Amino acid sequence: MLDRLFELTGRGTTVGREVRGGLTTFMAMAYIILLNPIILAGAKDVTGARLSIAELTTSTALAAALSTLLMAFVGNAPFALAAGLGLNAVVAYQAAPHMTWPQAMGLVVLEGAVIIVLAVSGLRTLIMNAIPLALKHAISVGIGLFIALIGLVDAGFVARGTGTPVQLGATGHLTGWPVTLFCFGLLLMIVLYVRRTPAAILISIAVTAVLAVVVNALVPVPAKEWGVVVPHMPESLVAAPSFGLVWQFDLFGGFARAGALTATVVLFTLVLSGFFDAMGTIIGVSDEAGLVDQAGRVPRLGRILTVDGVAGMIGGSVSASANTVFVESAAGVGEGARTGLASVVTGALLGLTLLFTPIAAVVPAAAAAPALVLVGALMMTQSKNVPWTDIELAVPAFLTIALMPFTYSITNGVGAGVISYTLIKAARGRFAEIPWLLWAVSLVFLAYFGIDALRALFG
């Protein structure tokens, strides 16, 4: 039955290899269940409200389990899905400051719906052709730098300076136990990762979190130094899931609260990041698994992309941010995963974590932030694909990358890159190289950057 359902023989695999691959993928990506709640809970919405760590942990695990199981049975692919790093940063630091959390999650649901439309129509081809490949790579690099900066700031390694915009630590030097533990966790994570230790990120987070609990019990550390989560010994490791954030979304409220222009630009950023990140991951992991045919096509790509869009809607509907295909799926592929059976295993394990949500409430930023820095470093590898010797592409790529961390905004980086690319091509008289869709997107971003002037003009 399993052979017929998942085409095990046709793809040259066995039940044992799929189970081993699914378990490996879970171990490689399980850190997101701890990390996503910290990222989202670390931000406030326009009213100053924060989301609950316990409820976010439940929502993150629930959305990941449902999305991965859907991929298993609809896409029959060894891909796991969970809240995307970078996408959750857009929600936390771009959407939330302008609207309430339910309204921000409503935009995530809409993002998933748009990706579904793109997946089942030819519009995805237009968008892929409109955005220059160099900018696609630059967006990944910029998001990586942005994520790394968030991790460094959350850990207290980087802080606002007195005579400079930023500085090393709160005093210009590294001080305090939380920063010390962050440094330890980052070095441990790097060592384990380069040694190809399975679940390197998760192990590092766990070890550092345990040390943080011990330190906080033995040494009096001010609660504010730890950040959102103060490490402590939980009363129980097992608890009933907290589903308080499920269905807490407002589909169109963000357009009324933040304004149609701001909400549309945030939605565009979510769609752009989610769509192209998923495409790159799917093609890359499929190629590693030997699932790409001679024409470069991925089996059931339409279904896989549709599931990715549905996963985005699932994530928004339970307030976990947008779910997308995880590049850590490559770890399972390396262990032999070739079919959706591996995703069944991964999805089932993700579902089991719903019972262990109290663990997330003891993991401080000092323990989880190193993962942001490491993931940022990995995303930086895309910079090698940017043609830096071509000034017409190098300048837009640089602006895309630099403005994301420097302005603490992914949207600003994407907008600067698109506008500068269009302007440079137009200045060189190369109008044929500017797709009509890129003109439209550039106008949207120009309106976004000049939104205050437009408000003053039109009252």
C-alpha positions in Angstrom: 0.0 0.0 0.0 2.8 2.4 0.9 4.6 1.6 -2.3 1.5 2.4 -4.4 0.7 5.5 -2.4 4.2 7.1 -2.4 5.8 5.4 -5.4 8.7 4.0 -3.3 10.0 1.5 -5.9 9.7 4.0 -8.8 11.9 6.4 -6.9 14.4 3.8 -5.8 13.8 4.1 -2.0 12.5 2.0 0.9 10.3 2.5 3.9 13.4 2.4 6.1 15.2 5.1 4.2 12.1 7.3 4.2 11.6 6.9 8.0 15.3 7.7 8.6 15.1 10.7 6.2 11.9 12.1 7.8 13.4 11.8 11.3 16.6 13.6 10.1 14.6 16.5 8.6 12.7 16.8 11.8 15.8 17.0 13.9 17.3 19.6 11.5 14.3 21.9 11.5 12.8 21.4 15.0 14.5 24.6 16.1 11.9 26.7 14.4 9.3 25.6 17.0 11.5 27.4 19.6 12.7 30.2 17.3 9.6 31.4 15.6 7.7 32.2 18.9 10.7 34.2 20.1 10.8 36.3 16.9 7.1 37.0 16.8 6.8 37.6 20.6 9.7 39.9 20.5 7.7 42.5 18.4 4.7 44.6 19.3 1.8 45.5 17.1 0.5 49.0 16.6 -1.4 48.9 19.9 1.6 47.7 21.8 0.3 44.1 22.2 2.6 41.1 22.3 1.7 37.5 21.4 2.0 34.7 24.0 5.1 32.4 23.7 3.0 29.4 24.7 0.3 30.0 22.2 2.8 30.8 19.5 4.6 27.6 20.2 1.4 25.6 19.8 0.5 27.5 16.6 4.0 27.0 15.1 4.0 23.3 15.7 0.3 22.8 14.6 0.8 24.7 11.3 4.1 22.9 10.5 2.5 19.5 11.2 -0.5 20.1 9.0 1.4 21.7 6.2 4.0 19.0 6.1 1.4 16.2 6.1 -0.4 18.0 3.3 2.8 18.0 1.3 3.2 14.3 2.0 -0.2 13.3 0.5 -0.7 15.9 -2.1 2.8 16.7 -3.4 4.4 13.3 -2.5 7.6 15.1 -2.0 10.2 14.9 0.9 9.6 18.5 1.8 8.9 19.8 5.3 7.1 23.1 5.8 7.1 25.5 8.8 7.2 29.2 9.6 9.7 30.8 7.2 12.6 32.8 8.6 12.5 36.1 6.8 8.7 35.8 6.3 8.2 36.0 10.1 10.5 39.0 10.2 8.3 40.8 7.6 5.2 40.0 9.8 6.9 41.1 13.0 8.8 44.2 11.9 7.0 45.4 8.8 3.3 44.5 9.3 2.8 44.6 13.0 4.1 48.1 13.6 1.3 49.4 11.3 -1.6 47.1 12.3 -2.9 44.7 15.0 -1.7 41.1 15.1 -4.9 39.6 13.7 -4.7 42.1 10.8 -1.1 41.2 10.2 -2.0 37.5 10.1 -4.8 38.3 7.7 -2.2 39.6 5.3 -0.4 36.2 5.7 -3.5 34.4 4.8 -3.9 36.6 1.7 -0.2 35.9 0.8 -1.0 32.2 0.8 -4.0 32.8 -1.4 -2.0 34.9 -3.9 0.7 32.2 -4.1 -2.0 29.6 -4.9 -3.3 31.8 -7.7 0.3 32.2 -9.0 0.9 28.5 -8.8 -2.2 27.4 -10.8 -2.0 30.2 -13.4 0.7 31.4 -15.7 1.2 34.6 -13.7 4.1 33.1 -11.8 6.1 33.0 -15.1 5.4 36.8 -15.6 6.6 37.6 -12.1 9.7 35.4 -12.4 10.6 37.0 -15.7 9.9 40.5 -14.3 12.2 40.4 -11.3 15.9 40.2 -12.4 17.7 37.1 -11.2 20.3 39.2 -9.6 17.7 40.9 -7.4 16.2 37.6 -6.4 19.6 36.5 -5.1 20.1 40.0 -3.5 16.7 39.7 -1.7 17.8 36.4 0.0 21.2 38.0 1.0 19.5 41.1 2.4 17.0 39.0 4.4 20.0 37.0 5.7 21.7 40.2 6.9 18.5 41.5 8.4 17.8 38.2 10.3 21.4 38.2 11.6 21.1 41.8 12.8 17.8 40.9 14.6 19.6 38.1 16.4 22.6 40.2 17.4 20.3 42.9 18.7 18.0 40.5 20.6 21.0 38.9 22.2 22.5 42.3 23.3 25.6 41.8 21.2 24.8 44.9 19.2 23.0 47.9 20.8 22.2 51.5 20.1 25.3 53.6 20.6 25.7 56.9 22.4 27.9 58.6 19.7 27.2 56.1 16.9 24.0 54.5 15.6 25.1 51.1 16.8 27.9 49.7 19.0 29.2 46.5 20.5 27.1 45.7 23.5 25.2 48.1 25.8 28.3 49.9 26.9 30.6 49.5 23.9 31.9 46.3 25.4 30.5 42.8 25.8 29.1 42.5 29.3 26.6 40.3 31.2 25.8 36.7 31.3 23.2 36.7 28.5 25.7 38.1 26.0 28.3 35.6 27.2 25.9 32.7 26.7 25.0 34.0 23.3 28.6 34.0 22.3 29.0 30.5 23.6 25.9 29.3 21.8 27.0 30.8 18.5 30.4 29.3 18.6 29.0 25.9 19.6 26.5 26.1 16.8 29.1 26.9 14.2 31.4 24.1 15.4 28.6 21.5 15.3 27.3 22.8 12.0 30.6 22.7 10.1 31.2 19.2 11.5 27.9 18.2 10.0 26.5 17.2 13.3 22.8 16.2 12.9 20.4 18.7 14.5 23.3 21.1 15.2 21.1 24.1 15.6 18.6 22.4 17.9 21.4 20.9 20.0 23.1 24.3 20.4 19.8 26.0 21.4 19.1 23.2 23.9 22.5 23.3 25.5 22.6 27.0 25.8 19.1 27.2 27.2 20.0 24.7 29.9 23.1 26.7 30.8 20.9 29.9 30.9 18.5 28.2 33.3 21.5 27.2 35.6 23.1 30.6 35.4 19.8 32.4 36.1 19.3 30.2 39.2 22.8 30.7 40.6 23.5 34.3 39.6 21.1 37.3 40.0 20.6 38.6 36.4 18.2 41.5 35.8 15.2 40.2 33.9 15.4 42.9 31.3 18.9 41.6 30.2 17.3 38.3 29.2 14.8 39.9 26.9 11.3 38.6 26.3 11.9 35.2 27.9 13.6 34.8 31.3 15.1 31.3 31.6 13.7 29.2 34.4 12.9 25.6 35.3 9.4 24.7 33.9 6.9 23.2 36.3 6.3 20.4 33.7 7.8 19.4 30.4 4.4 18.3 29.1 1.2 20.4 28.9 -2.0 20.6 27.0 -1.5 22.7 23.8 -2.8 26.3 24.0 -4.9 27.1 20.9 -5.7 30.7 21.8 -4.3 32.1 18.5 -6.1 29.7 16.2 -8.4 31.5 13.8 -7.4 34.9 15.2 -7.0 36.7 12.0 -8.6 39.7 10.2 -8.5 39.2 6.5 -8.8 42.8 5.3 -8.5 44.9 8.5 -4.9 45.7 7.8 -5.9 47.7 4.7 -8.1 49.9 6.8 -5.7 50.3 9.7 -2.4 50.8 7.9 -3.8 52.2 4.7 -4.2 50.4 1.3 -0.8 51.4 0.0 1.2 50.2 3.1 -0.7 47.0 3.4 -0.3 46.2 -0.3 3.4 46.8 -0.2 3.8 44.5 2.8 1.6 41.9 1.1 3.8 42.2 -2.1 6.9 41.7 0.0 5.5 38.6 1.6 4.5 37.1 -1.7 7.8 37.9 -3.4 9.9 36.5 -0.5 7.7 33.4 0.0 7.3 32.6 -3.7 10.9 32.8 -4.8 12.3 31.3 -1.6 10.1 28.3 -2.1 10.9 28.0 -5.7 14.6 28.0 -5.0 14.4 25.5 -2.2 12.1 23.1 -4.1 14.3 23.1 -7.2 17.6 22.8 -5.2 16.4 20.0 -2.9 14.7 18.2 -5.7 17.9 18.3 -7.7 19.8 16.9 -4.7 17.3 14.1 -4.4 17.6 13.2 -8.1 14.0 14.1 -8.8 14.6 16.7 -11.5 14.2 15.3 -15.0 16.5 16.1 -18.0 14.4 19.1 -18.9 14.9 20.5 -15.5 11.3 19.8 -14.4 10.3 18.8 -10.9 7.6 16.1 -10.6 4.2 17.4 -9.4 5.6 21.0 -9.2 2.2 22.5 -9.6 0.9 20.5 -6.7 3.9 21.3 -4.6 3.6 25.0 -5.2 -0.1 24.9 -4.5 0.6 23.2 -1.2 3.2 25.8 -0.4 0.4 28.5 -0.9 -2.1 26.6 1.3 0.6 26.2 3.9 0.9 30.0 3.9 -2.8 30.3 4.6 -2.6 27.7 7.3 0.2 29.6 9.0 -1.7 32.9 9.0 -4.9 31.3 10.1 -3.3 30.0 13.3 -1.1 33.2 13.8 2.2 31.3 13.2 3.3 33.5 10.2 3.6 32.2 6.7 4.7 28.6 6.3 6.9 27.6 3.5 9.2 24.8 2.3 12.2 24.4 4.6 15.7 24.1 3.1 16.5 21.8 6.0 14.6 19.2 4.0 17.9 18.6 2.2 19.1 17.0 5.4 16.5 14.3 5.1 17.2 13.9 1.4 20.8 13.3 2.3 19.7 10.4 4.5 17.7 8.9 1.6 14.3 10.6 1.6 12.8 10.6 -1.8 9.0 10.6 -1.3 6.1 12.0 0.8 6.5 9.1 3.2 9.4 11.0 4.8 7.2 14.0 5.2 4.6 11.8 6.9 7.2 10.9 9.5 8.4 14.6 9.9 4.8 15.8 10.1 3.9 13.3 12.8 6.9 14.2 14.9 6.0 17.9 14.5 2.5 17.1 15.8 3.9 15.3 18.8 5.7 18.5 19.9 2.3 20.1 20.6 2.5 18.3 24.0 5.9 19.8 24.9 5.2 23.6 24.6 6.4 24.5 28.1 9.9 23.9 26.9 9.7 27.0 24.6 8.9 29.2 27.6 12.4 28.7 29.1 14.5 29.4 26.0 15.8 33.0 26.1 17.0 35.1 23.2 20.6 34.4 24.2 20.0 30.7 23.3 17.9 31.1 20.2 19.5 34.2 18.6 22.6 32.3 17.4 20.4 30.4 15.0 19.4 33.7 13.4 23.0 34.6 12.9 24.0 31.2 11.4 20.9 31.2 9.1 21.9 34.7 8.0 25.4 33.5 7.2 23.9 30.6 5.1 21.7 33.0 3.2 24.7 35.2 2.4 26.0 32.4 0.2 23.6 33.6 -2.5 25.8 36.7 -2.9 28.1 34.7 -5.1 25.3 34.6 -7.8 25.1 38.4 -8.1 27.2 39.6 -11.1 29.1 42.3 -9.2 31.1 43.3 -12.2 27.9 44.5 -14.0 27.2 47.9 -12.5 23.7 47.9 -13.8 22.9 45.0 -11.6 25.5 45.5 -8.8 24.0 48.8 -7.7 20.4 47.6 -7.4 21.6 44.4 -5.7 23.7 46.4 -3.2 20.9 48.8 -2.4 18.6 45.8 -1.9 21.0 44.1 0.5 22.2 47.1 2.4 18.9 48.9 3.1 17.2 45.8 4.7 19.5 45.7 7.8 20.3 49.5 7.7 16.7 50.6 7.7 15.4 47.5 9.6 13.0 46.9 6.8 12.8 44.2 4.1 10.3 46.2 2.2 12.7 49.2 1.9 15.4 47.0 0.5 13.2 45.4 -2.1 11.7 48.7 -3.1 15.1 50.4 -3.5 16.4 47.6 -5.6 13.4 47.5 -8.0 13.3 51.3 -8.4 17.1 51.7 -9.0 17.1 48.8 -11.5 14.3 50.3 -13.5 15.9 53.8 -13.4 19.3 52.6 -14.4 17.9 50.6 -17.4 15.8 53.5 -18.4 18.8 55.9 -18.1 20.8 53.6 -20.4 17.9 53.6 -22.9 17.4 49.8 -22.5 13.6 50.0 -22.2 13.2 46.6 -23.8 14.9 45.1 -20.7 12.2 46.5 -18.4 9.1 44.3 -18.3 5.8 46.2 -18.0 5.2 44.5 -14.6 8.4 46.0 -13.3 7.2 49.5 -14.2 4.0 48.8 -12.2 5.9 47.5 -9.2 8.3 50.5 -9.3 5.4 52.9 -9.2 3.9 51.0 -6.2 7.2 51.4 -4.4 7.6 55.1 -5.3 4.2 55.7 -3.8 5.2 53.7 -0.7 8.4 55.8 -0.1 6.5 59.0 -0.7 3.4 58.0 1.3 3.7 60.9 3.7 3.8 63.4 0.8 0.8 61.7 -0.8 -1.1 61.9 2.4 -0.3 65.5 2.8 -1.2 66.2 -0.9 -4.5 64.3 -0.9 -5.4 65.0 2.7 
